[in-house]
């Protein structure tokens, strides 16, 4: 009876020693692996002043003073097509310095981008695009034409643009240009005014 009890306690002691040794080995190796990862894959750091930042030049067609102003801007380089599209659309809706002469509505947010098989880019904008637009027919036309030109000039393989607001089709932004269809045919006409070209960093 005593021998059986001694054997049981010996077996328990061996198992406990095995678990302890295995646990030590596992945690030791896990810690080393984490340390190795942190030395071989350092965390990305923000660029310091004076350091080179890889940029790309994009063309933004700002509607200003009854015409489209072709402005070149340098932005941080993007690789993916969707990231380039997002960047140029956000730049387009960023109010220019001469915002008083621009029909671009304030505080517009880009909610989403969707591309279909026909190479049409669906741009989902926040409701500020509709609520904060206060222009006439010519201003609305220029706003939409500038958006189309900005996208197709910078994003490869995009042939047309369809505007949504809060994920839904709407009749128009300001009651002048119907938005049930993509923009290309709606704004294909030319406005008889000068297209001014400038350069911004």
MDAnalysis code that builds the backbone (N, CA, C; Angstrom):
import MDAnalysis as mda
import numpy as np

u = mda.Universe.empty(603, n_residues=201, atom_resindex=np.repeat(np.arange(201), 3), trajectory=True)
u.add_TopologyAttr("name", ["N", "CA", "C"] * 201)
u.add_TopologyAttr("resid", np.arange(1, 202))
u.add_TopologyAttr("resname", ["UNK", "UNK", "UNK", "UNK", "UNK", "UNK", "UNK", "UNK", "UNK", "UNK", "UNK", "UNK", "UNK", "UNK", "UNK", "UNK", "UNK", "UNK", "UNK", "UNK", "UNK", "UNK", "UNK", "UNK", "UNK", "UNK", "UNK", "UNK", "UNK", "UNK", "UNK", "UNK", "UNK", "UNK", "UNK", "UNK", "UNK", "UNK", "UNK", "UNK", "UNK", "UNK", "UNK", "UNK", "UNK", "UNK", "UNK", "UNK", "UNK", "UNK", "UNK", "UNK", "UNK", "UNK", "UNK", "UNK", "UNK", "UNK", "UNK", "UNK", "UNK", "UNK", "UNK", "UNK", "UNK", "UNK", "UNK", "UNK", "UNK", "UNK", "UNK", "UNK", "UNK", "UNK", "UNK", "UNK", "UNK", "UNK", "UNK", "UNK", "UNK", "UNK", "UNK", "UNK", "UNK", "UNK", "UNK", "UNK", "UNK", "UNK", "UNK", "UNK", "UNK", "UNK", "UNK", "UNK", "UNK", "UNK", "UNK", "UNK", "UNK", "UNK", "UNK", "UNK", "UNK", "UNK", "UNK", "UNK", "UNK", "UNK", "UNK", "UNK", "UNK", "UNK", "UNK", "UNK", "UNK", "UNK", "UNK", "UNK", "UNK", "UNK", "UNK", "UNK", "UNK", "UNK", "UNK", "UNK", "UNK", "UNK", "UNK", "UNK", "UNK", "UNK", "UNK", "UNK", "UNK", "UNK", "UNK", "UNK", "UNK", "UNK", "UNK", "UNK", "UNK", "UNK", "UNK", "UNK", "UNK", "UNK", "UNK", "UNK", "UNK", "UNK", "UNK", "UNK", "UNK", "UNK", "UNK", "UNK", "UNK", "UNK", "UNK", "UNK", "UNK", "UNK", "UNK", "UNK", "UNK", "UNK", "UNK", "UNK", "UNK", "UNK", "UNK", "UNK", "UNK", "UNK", "UNK", "UNK", "UNK", "UNK", "UNK", "UNK", "UNK", "UNK", "UNK", "UNK", "UNK", "UNK", "UNK", "UNK", "UNK", "UNK", "UNK", "UNK", "UNK", "UNK", "UNK", "UNK", "UNK"])
u.atoms.positions = np.array([
    [0.827, -1.194, 0.000],
    [0.000, 0.000, 0.000],
    [0.865, 1.248, 0.000],
    [1.920, 1.222, 0.893],
    [2.825, 2.357, 0.964],
    [3.610, 2.522, -0.328],
    [4.002, 1.368, -0.920],
    [4.746, 1.421, -2.177],
    [3.909, 2.061, -3.291],
    [2.604, 1.715, -3.323],
    [1.708, 2.283, -4.333],
    [1.592, 3.780, -4.159],
    [1.466, 4.226, -2.919],
    [1.354, 5.653, -2.633],
    [2.637, 6.390, -3.037],
    [3.788, 5.782, -2.767],
    [5.075, 6.385, -3.116],
    [5.196, 6.519, -4.641],
    [4.758, 5.451, -5.350],
    [4.811, 5.488, -6.816],
    [3.913, 6.594, -7.389],
    [2.731, 6.767, -6.805],
    [1.808, 7.816, -7.275],
    [2.413, 9.183, -7.065],
    [2.984, 9.416, -5.876],
    [3.593, 10.729, -5.607],
    [4.809, 10.976, -6.502],
    [5.543, 9.919, -6.788],
    [6.708, 10.057, -7.679],
    [6.257, 10.431, -9.093],
    [5.177, 9.798, -9.562],
    [4.660, 10.096, -10.905],
    [4.164, 11.540, -10.980],
    [3.464, 11.988, -9.902],
    [2.984, 13.375, -9.871],
    [4.156, 14.347, -9.900],
    [5.210, 14.040, -9.149],
    [6.387, 14.917, -9.107],
    [7.053, 15.006, -10.475],
    [7.139, 13.853, -11.185],
    [7.750, 13.850, -12.528],
    [6.918, 14.695, -13.497],
    [5.590, 14.552, -13.433],
    [4.704, 15.340, -14.310],
    [4.836, 16.835, -14.042],
    [4.863, 17.211, -12.753],
    [5.009, 18.620, -12.424],
    [6.335, 19.178, -12.918],
    [7.391, 18.404, -12.770],
    [8.704, 18.853, -13.255],
    [8.683, 19.026, -14.767],
    [7.998, 18.086, -15.462],
    [7.908, 18.186, -16.926],
    [7.144, 19.425, -17.368],
    [6.010, 19.687, -16.708],
    [5.228, 20.886, -17.050],
    [6.006, 22.157, -16.792],
    [6.724, 22.196, -15.662],
    [7.507, 23.388, -15.327],
    [8.597, 23.635, -16.358],
    [9.313, 22.573, -16.732],
    [10.380, 22.715, -17.723],
    [9.838, 23.132, -19.082],
    [8.719, 22.515, -19.498],
    [8.109, 22.872, -20.784],
    [7.616, 24.310, -20.802],
    [7.012, 24.741, -19.706],
    [6.535, 26.124, -19.624],
    [7.668, 27.120, -19.696],
    [8.763, 26.807, -18.996],
    [9.940, 27.699, -19.030],
    [10.483, 27.801, -20.457],
    [10.586, 26.643, -21.132],
    [11.118, 26.619, -22.503],
    [10.218, 27.441, -23.438],
    [8.897, 27.244, -23.328],
    [7.954, 27.959, -24.195],
    [8.039, 29.473, -23.999],
    [7.971, 29.933, -22.754],
    [7.973, 31.376, -22.496],
    [9.314, 32.013, -22.825],
    [10.404, 31.270, -22.607],
    [11.729, 31.783, -22.953],
    [11.824, 31.999, -24.461],
    [11.396, 31.001, -25.253],
    [11.462, 31.129, -26.708],
    [10.504, 32.187, -27.243],
    [9.327, 32.285, -26.645],
    [8.351, 33.299, -27.062],
    [8.922, 34.703, -26.858],
    [9.566, 34.925, -25.704],
    [10.157, 36.230, -25.411],
    [11.281, 36.548, -26.383],
    [12.128, 35.572, -26.677],
    [13.222, 35.792, -27.613],
    [12.674, 36.121, -28.990],
    [11.641, 35.397, -29.421],
    [11.048, 35.655, -30.740],
    [10.505, 37.070, -30.812],
    [9.831, 37.537, -29.777],
    [9.314, 38.901, -29.767],
    [10.447, 39.911, -29.847],
    [11.530, 39.661, -29.106],
    [12.667, 40.577, -29.130],
    [13.318, 40.592, -30.504],
    [13.448, 39.403, -31.121],
    [14.033, 39.333, -32.458],
    [13.174, 40.096, -33.457],
    [11.843, 39.939, -33.344],
    [10.944, 40.650, -34.251],
    [11.106, 42.145, -34.098],
    [11.235, 42.615, -32.863],
    [11.327, 44.054, -32.646],
    [12.650, 44.614, -33.145],
    [13.714, 43.768, -33.188],
    [14.985, 44.281, -33.703],
    [15.045, 44.194, -35.222],
    [14.374, 43.176, -35.807],
    [14.437, 43.051, -37.270],
    [13.349, 43.856, -37.960],
    [12.242, 44.164, -37.272],
    [11.143, 44.918, -37.877],
    [10.823, 46.129, -37.013],
    [11.598, 47.192, -37.087],
    [11.368, 48.362, -36.233],
    [10.049, 49.038, -36.578],
    [9.475, 49.682, -35.597],
    [8.238, 50.429, -35.796],
    [8.486, 51.599, -36.743],
    [7.530, 51.874, -37.656],
    [7.711, 53.028, -38.531],
    [7.703, 54.323, -37.744],
    [8.550, 55.271, -38.137],
    [8.635, 56.556, -37.443],
    [8.196, 57.667, -38.362],
    [7.679, 58.719, -37.780],
    [7.305, 59.885, -38.574],
    [8.555, 60.563, -39.113],
    [8.404, 61.155, -40.279],
    [9.540, 61.856, -40.872],
    [9.869, 63.103, -40.059],
    [11.150, 63.320, -39.850],
    [11.597, 64.505, -39.134],
    [11.780, 65.653, -40.119],
    [11.715, 66.896, -39.634],
    [11.929, 68.030, -40.527],
    [13.277, 67.910, -41.235],
    [13.266, 68.173, -42.533],
    [14.488, 68.094, -43.321],
    [14.686, 66.742, -43.984],
    [13.950, 65.698, -43.524],
    [14.079, 64.403, -44.164],
    [13.288, 64.371, -45.463],
    [13.760, 63.556, -46.426],
    [13.079, 63.431, -47.717],
    [11.784, 62.642, -47.550],
    [10.690, 63.154, -48.094],
    [9.413, 62.449, -48.095],
    [9.049, 62.166, -49.546],
    [8.770, 60.895, -49.858],
    [8.426, 60.507, -51.226],
    [7.049, 61.072, -51.563],
    [6.970, 61.876, -52.626],
    [5.716, 62.534, -52.988],
    [5.343, 62.203, -54.422],
    [4.111, 62.461, -54.754],
    [3.630, 62.352, -56.122],
    [2.884, 63.632, -56.458],
    [2.883, 64.002, -57.722],
    [2.196, 65.209, -58.167],
    [0.852, 64.828, -58.757],
    [-0.191, 65.484, -58.291],
    [-1.542, 65.241, -58.804],
    [-2.113, 66.544, -59.355],
    [-3.103, 66.406, -60.223],
    [-3.760, 67.573, -60.813],
    [-5.169, 67.692, -60.227],
    [-5.458, 68.853, -59.666],
    [-6.772, 69.128, -59.077],
    [-7.425, 70.227, -59.904],
    [-8.625, 69.975, -60.391],
    [-9.344, 70.939, -61.226],
    [-10.343, 71.709, -60.368],
    [-9.866, 72.804, -59.783],
    [-10.704, 73.609, -58.889],
    [-11.635, 74.513, -59.674],
    [-12.928, 74.488, -59.355],
    [-13.848, 75.448, -59.971],
    [-13.756, 76.793, -59.256],
    [-13.208, 77.775, -59.935],
    [-13.009, 79.097, -59.323],
    [-13.363, 80.172, -60.337],
    [-14.194, 81.128, -59.930],
    [-14.486, 82.290, -60.763],
    [-15.034, 81.965, -62.137],
    [-15.909, 80.958, -62.230],
    [-16.546, 80.644, -63.510],
    [-15.697, 79.816, -64.450],
    [-14.612, 79.218, -63.951],
    [-13.765, 78.377, -64.803],
    [-13.110, 77.307, -63.940],
    [-12.494, 76.323, -64.599],
    [-11.725, 75.307, -63.893],
    [-10.269, 75.732, -63.855],
    [-9.705, 75.713, -62.681],
    [-8.302, 76.066, -62.495],
    [-7.524, 74.782, -62.262],
    [-6.619, 74.455, -63.176],
    [-5.816, 73.232, -63.122],
    [-4.615, 73.476, -62.198],
    [-4.663, 72.881, -61.001],
    [-3.636, 73.115, -59.991],
    [-2.857, 71.823, -59.758],
    [-1.534, 71.896, -59.811],
    [-0.702, 70.746, -59.482],
    [-0.336, 70.801, -58.001],
    [-0.522, 69.659, -57.320],
    [-0.202, 69.579, -55.893],
    [0.662, 68.363, -55.631],
    [1.572, 68.496, -54.684],
    [2.392, 67.378, -54.241],
    [1.787, 66.785, -52.979],
    [1.542, 65.474, -53.018],
    [0.989, 64.779, -51.860],
    [1.870, 63.565, -51.574],
    [1.836, 63.017, -50.350],
    [2.595, 61.795, -50.074],
    [2.216, 60.679, -51.049],
    [3.231, 59.968, -51.531],
    [3.002, 58.955, -52.561],
    [2.100, 57.836, -52.064],
    [1.155, 57.447, -52.928],
    [0.314, 56.277, -52.706],
    [0.604, 55.260, -53.799],
    [0.400, 53.982, -53.482],
    [0.642, 52.924, -54.454],
    [-0.675, 52.393, -55.012],
    [-1.590, 52.053, -54.122],
    [-2.849, 51.446, -54.564],
    [-3.739, 52.478, -55.256],
    [-4.449, 52.021, -56.275],
    [-5.339, 52.891, -57.037],
    [-6.405, 53.512, -56.145],
    [-6.963, 52.717, -55.239],
    [-8.023, 53.232, -54.364],
    [-7.484, 54.326, -53.441],
    [-6.237, 54.183, -52.991],
    [-5.640, 55.195, -52.113],
    [-5.382, 56.491, -52.878],
    [-4.969, 56.376, -54.142],
    [-4.770, 57.574, -54.968],
    [-6.102, 58.278, -55.188],
    [-7.135, 57.505, -55.517],
    [-8.462, 58.089, -55.731],
    [-8.953, 58.805, -54.480],
    [-8.793, 58.169, -53.339],
    [-9.217, 58.779, -52.070],
    [-8.480, 60.087, -51.821],
    [-7.167, 60.084, -52.072],
    [-6.361, 61.280, -51.813],
    [-6.760, 62.440, -52.705],
    [-6.968, 62.188, -54.011],
    [-7.282, 63.298, -54.918],
    [-8.690, 63.840, -54.679],
    [-9.617, 62.976, -54.297],
    [-10.978, 63.447, -54.006],
    [-10.979, 64.301, -52.743],
    [-10.244, 63.872, -51.728],
    [-10.158, 64.673, -50.500],
    [-9.471, 66.011, -50.770],
    [-8.452, 66.004, -51.636],
    [-7.810, 67.266, -52.023],
    [-8.791, 68.163, -52.770],
    [-9.598, 67.572, -53.619],
    [-10.562, 68.349, -54.401],
    [-11.552, 69.084, -53.493],
    [-12.025, 68.402, -52.458],
    [-13.020, 69.007, -51.570],
    [-12.391, 69.802, -50.426],
    [-11.066, 69.912, -50.427],
    [-10.409, 70.783, -49.460],
    [-10.533, 72.204, -49.976],
    [-11.152, 73.089, -49.202],
    [-11.431, 74.442, -49.700],
    [-10.147, 75.185, -50.034],
    [-10.053, 75.759, -51.221],
    [-8.841, 76.502, -51.598],
    [-8.744, 77.822, -50.839],
    [-7.579, 78.454, -50.972],
    [-7.350, 79.728, -50.284],
    [-8.346, 80.786, -50.743],
    [-8.704, 80.751, -52.027],
    [-9.678, 81.709, -52.559],
    [-11.067, 81.086, -52.560],
    [-11.458, 80.530, -51.401],
    [-12.711, 79.797, -51.301],
    [-13.933, 80.654, -51.597],
    [-13.798, 81.970, -51.470],
    [-14.952, 82.852, -51.705],
    [-15.475, 82.728, -53.134],
    [-14.589, 82.433, -54.078],
    [-15.022, 82.302, -55.466],
    [-15.233, 80.879, -55.905],
    [-15.267, 79.939, -54.967],
    [-15.390, 78.524, -55.301],
    [-16.757, 77.974, -54.905],
    [-17.384, 77.177, -55.776],
    [-18.662, 76.563, -55.408],
    [-18.513, 75.274, -54.607],
    [-17.276, 74.911, -54.250],
    [-17.078, 73.667, -53.490],
    [-17.737, 73.813, -52.120],
    [-18.662, 72.913, -51.780],
    [-19.321, 73.016, -50.473],
    [-18.364, 72.675, -49.333],
    [-18.574, 73.311, -48.194],
    [-17.679, 73.125, -47.043],
    [-17.972, 71.818, -46.317],
    [-16.918, 71.296, -45.685],
    [-17.012, 70.155, -44.757],
    [-17.491, 68.857, -45.401],
    [-17.244, 68.686, -46.690],
    [-17.638, 67.444, -47.367],
    [-16.663, 66.337, -46.974],
    [-17.208, 65.181, -46.623],
    [-16.383, 64.021, -46.268],
    [-16.591, 62.914, -47.296],
    [-15.517, 62.223, -47.607],
    [-15.596, 61.059, -48.480],
    [-15.940, 59.849, -47.626],
    [-17.083, 59.227, -47.903],
    [-17.546, 58.098, -47.097],
    [-17.131, 56.755, -47.675],
    [-16.926, 56.709, -48.995],
    [-16.549, 55.426, -49.587],
    [-16.318, 55.539, -51.073],
    [-15.621, 54.533, -51.605],
    [-15.333, 54.450, -53.035],
    [-15.671, 53.032, -53.496],
    [-16.312, 52.929, -54.657],
    [-16.648, 51.628, -55.217],
    [-16.406, 51.680, -56.724],
    [-15.791, 50.644, -57.254],
    [-15.493, 50.604, -58.685],
    [-16.203, 49.408, -59.298],
    [-16.876, 49.600, -60.446],
    [-17.561, 48.473, -61.066],
    [-16.790, 47.973, -62.283],
    [-17.342, 46.964, -62.937],
    [-16.658, 46.337, -64.068],
    [-16.580, 47.253, -65.282],
    [-17.403, 48.290, -65.323],
    [-17.401, 49.235, -66.440],
    [-16.412, 50.374, -66.221],
    [-15.564, 50.262, -65.217],
    [-14.553, 51.266, -64.861],
    [-15.187, 52.600, -64.457],
    [-16.338, 52.489, -63.816],
    [-17.003, 53.664, -63.233],
    [-16.686, 53.676, -61.745],
    [-16.219, 54.820, -61.260],
    [-15.911, 54.975, -59.841],
    [-17.101, 55.628, -59.152],
    [-17.677, 54.929, -58.187],
    [-18.786, 55.458, -57.397],
    [-18.188, 56.173, -56.191],
    [-18.512, 57.452, -56.045],
    [-17.979, 58.272, -54.966],
    [-19.117, 58.586, -53.995],
    [-18.997, 58.082, -52.793],
    [-20.031, 58.291, -51.775],
    [-19.612, 59.453, -50.878],
    [-20.368, 60.545, -50.943],
    [-20.047, 61.761, -50.189],
    [-21.019, 61.950, -49.034],
    [-20.583, 62.698, -48.046],
    [-21.465, 63.026, -46.928],
    [-22.519, 64.045, -47.378],
    [-23.558, 64.195, -46.580],
    [-24.684, 65.053, -46.960],
    [-24.303, 66.528, -47.060],
    [-23.128, 66.922, -46.524],
    [-22.676, 68.310, -46.668],
    [-22.510, 68.701, -48.135],
    [-22.250, 67.721, -49.002],
    [-22.117, 68.016, -50.432],
    [-23.400, 68.617, -50.979],
    [-24.521, 68.171, -50.464],
    [-25.824, 68.697, -50.907],
    [-26.250, 69.901, -50.068],
    [-26.159, 69.778, -48.740],
    [-26.661, 70.829, -47.853],
    [-25.852, 72.111, -47.951],
    [-24.536, 71.990, -48.169],
    [-23.673, 73.173, -48.158],
    [-23.371, 73.726, -49.547],
    [-24.029, 73.183, -50.571],
    [-23.838, 73.746, -51.909],
    [-24.804, 74.908, -52.097],
    [-24.272, 76.082, -52.502],
    [-25.110, 77.270, -52.672],
    [-24.751, 77.983, -53.970],
    [-24.854, 77.290, -55.080],
    [-24.479, 77.910, -56.345],
    [-25.589, 77.808, -57.376],
    [-25.347, 78.451, -58.521],
    [-26.306, 78.392, -59.620],
    [-25.981, 77.202, -60.510],
    [-26.632, 77.132, -61.671],
    [-26.452, 76.006, -62.576],
    [-25.010, 75.901, -63.065],
    [-24.401, 77.034, -63.405],
    [-23.020, 77.025, -63.890],
    [-22.061, 76.546, -62.804],
    [-22.289, 76.965, -61.555],
    [-21.434, 76.543, -60.449],
    [-21.549, 75.041, -60.200],
    [-22.778, 74.527, -60.265],
    [-22.981, 73.096, -60.051],
    [-22.323, 72.284, -61.170],
    [-22.456, 72.777, -62.402],
    [-21.834, 72.136, -63.552],
    [-20.310, 72.085, -63.376],
    [-19.710, 73.215, -63.003],
    [-18.260, 73.277, -62.818],
    [-17.791, 72.400, -61.665],
    [-18.557, 72.363, -60.601],
    [-18.218, 71.530, -59.452],
    [-18.116, 70.062, -59.865],
    [-19.107, 69.585, -60.612],
    [-19.137, 68.179, -61.026],
    [-18.114, 67.891, -62.116],
    [-17.947, 68.829, -63.042],
    [-16.948, 68.648, -64.093],
    [-15.538, 68.617, -63.491],
    [-15.280, 69.495, -62.536],
    [-13.975, 69.506, -61.870],
    [-13.699, 68.209, -61.127],
    [-14.732, 67.650, -60.489],
    [-14.585, 66.376, -59.787],
    [-14.245, 65.259, -60.773],
    [-14.978, 65.208, -61.886],
    [-14.712, 64.189, -62.904],
    [-13.298, 64.320, -63.461],
    [-12.911, 65.534, -63.846],
    [-11.578, 65.749, -64.428],
    [-10.472, 65.414, -63.429],
    [-10.694, 65.738, -62.163],
    [-9.701, 65.435, -61.129],
    [-9.494, 63.933, -61.001],
    [-10.575, 63.183, -61.013],
    [-10.468, 61.724, -60.853],
    [-9.826, 61.077, -62.074],
    [-10.359, 61.352, -63.280],
    [-9.863, 60.640, -64.465],
    [-8.445, 61.070, -64.838],
    [-8.016, 62.250, -64.424],
    [-6.660, 62.708, -64.724],
    [-5.607, 62.063, -63.838],
    [-6.023, 61.545, -62.688],
    [-5.059, 61.021, -61.724],
    [-5.170, 59.527, -61.460],
    [-6.320, 58.947, -61.732],
    [-6.559, 57.547, -61.384],
    [-6.637, 56.723, -62.670],
    [-5.719, 55.786, -62.832],
    [-5.691, 54.984, -64.052],
    [-6.898, 54.062, -64.124],
    [-7.330, 53.816, -65.349],
    [-8.417, 52.867, -65.654],
    [-9.795, 53.316, -65.174],
    [-9.940, 54.546, -64.748],
    [-11.267, 55.047, -64.400],
    [-11.772, 55.891, -65.570],
    [-12.929, 55.516, -66.102],
    [-13.487, 56.194, -67.267],
    [-14.589, 57.180, -66.921],
    [-15.245, 56.980, -65.785],
    [-16.381, 57.827, -65.441],
    [-16.573, 57.822, -63.928],
    [-17.416, 58.735, -63.464],
    [-17.658, 58.906, -62.023],
    [-19.155, 58.997, -61.785],
    [-19.610, 58.309, -60.746],
    [-21.008, 58.402, -60.317],
    [-21.013, 58.897, -58.886],
    [-21.798, 59.946, -58.620],
    [-21.828, 60.561, -57.295],
    [-23.015, 60.019, -56.499],
    [-22.730, 59.560, -55.284],
    [-23.754, 59.179, -54.313],
    [-23.636, 60.101, -53.113],
    [-24.724, 60.248, -52.379],
    [-24.701, 61.018, -51.136],
    [-25.273, 60.144, -50.026],
    [-24.464, 59.914, -49.001],
    [-24.850, 59.050, -47.884],
    [-25.280, 57.666, -48.385],
    [-24.564, 57.163, -49.408],
    [-24.819, 55.822, -49.921],
    [-26.007, 55.690, -50.838],
    [-26.639, 56.804, -51.208],
    [-27.852, 56.742, -52.032],
    [-27.732, 57.628, -53.263],
    [-28.465, 57.255, -54.317],
    [-28.592, 58.139, -55.471],
    [-29.464, 59.324, -55.084],
    [-29.102, 60.499, -55.590],
    [-29.925, 61.681, -55.363],
    [-30.198, 62.335, -56.714],
    [-31.224, 63.190, -56.751],
    [-31.574, 63.859, -58.010],
    [-30.485, 64.825, -58.438],
    [-30.008, 65.649, -57.515],
    [-28.949, 66.608, -57.830],
    [-28.407, 67.199, -56.537],
    [-27.310, 67.934, -56.658],
    [-26.766, 68.626, -55.489],
    [-27.489, 69.940, -55.242],
    [-27.737, 70.680, -56.318],
    [-28.344, 71.991, -56.165],
    [-29.580, 72.215, -57.011],
    [-30.099, 71.147, -57.625],
    [-31.322, 71.270, -58.410],
    [-31.101, 71.586, -59.878],
    [-29.845, 71.534, -60.363],
    [-29.571, 71.932, -61.740],
    [-29.066, 70.794, -62.619],
    [-28.231, 69.912, -62.066],
    [-27.640, 68.818, -62.848],
    [-28.107, 67.497, -62.244],
    [-28.771, 66.667, -63.069],
    [-29.319, 65.407, -62.592],
    [-28.197, 64.405, -62.336],
    [-28.215, 63.782, -61.162],
    [-27.150, 62.866, -60.773],
    [-27.572, 61.397, -60.772],
    [-28.630, 61.076, -61.491],
    [-29.053, 59.689, -61.590],
    [-28.110, 58.879, -62.474],
    [-27.275, 59.558, -63.246],
    [-26.371, 58.908, -64.190],
    [-24.932, 59.322, -63.901],
    [-23.952, 58.568, -64.435],
    [-22.554, 58.995, -64.300],
    [-22.313, 60.359, -64.939],
    [-21.203, 60.992, -64.560],
    [-20.985, 62.404, -64.899],
    [-20.523, 62.668, -66.326],
    [-19.851, 61.721, -66.958],
    [-19.165, 62.003, -68.221],
    [-20.082, 62.638, -69.264],
    [-21.231, 62.044, -69.496],
    [-22.153, 62.599, -70.497],
    [-22.849, 63.863, -70.009],
    [-22.976, 64.004, -68.691],
    [-23.669, 65.173, -68.142],
    [-22.828, 66.439, -68.251],
    [-21.506, 66.305, -68.161],
    [-20.632, 67.483, -68.145],
    [-19.651, 67.467, -69.312],
    [-20.052, 66.829, -70.412],
    [-19.143, 66.708, -71.553],
    [-19.011, 68.005, -72.339],
    [-19.971, 68.910, -72.192],
    [-19.896, 70.187, -72.900],
    [-18.798, 71.071, -72.339],
    [-18.419, 72.058, -73.111],
    [-17.368, 72.978, -72.692],
    [-17.966, 74.322, -72.297],
    [-17.394, 74.918, -71.233],
    [-17.782, 76.275, -70.848],
    [-16.854, 77.243, -71.555],
    [-17.417, 78.260, -72.158],
    [-16.615, 79.228, -72.908],
    [-15.889, 80.167, -71.959],
    [-14.834, 79.646, -71.336],
    [-14.026, 80.480, -70.459],
    [-12.624, 79.895, -70.383],
    [-11.721, 80.681, -69.927],
    [-10.319, 80.295, -69.865],
    [-10.097, 79.247, -68.789],
    [-9.225, 78.279, -69.069],
    [-8.791, 77.327, -68.049],
    [-7.425, 77.773, -67.567],
    [-7.376, 78.240, -66.368],
    [-6.132, 78.767, -65.799],
    [-5.298, 77.638, -65.215],
    [-4.002, 77.638, -65.476],
    [-3.117, 76.603, -64.961],
    [-2.147, 77.230, -63.981],
    [-2.058, 76.642, -62.794],
    [-1.111, 77.124, -61.797],
    [-0.465, 75.937, -61.110],
    [0.486, 76.207, -60.237],
    [1.225, 75.153, -59.570],
    [1.267, 75.439, -58.081],
    [0.876, 74.423, -57.265],
    [0.930, 74.541, -55.802],
    [1.702, 73.389, -55.245],
    [2.400, 73.623, -54.142],
    [3.130, 72.551, -53.467],
    [2.235, 71.938, -52.417],
])
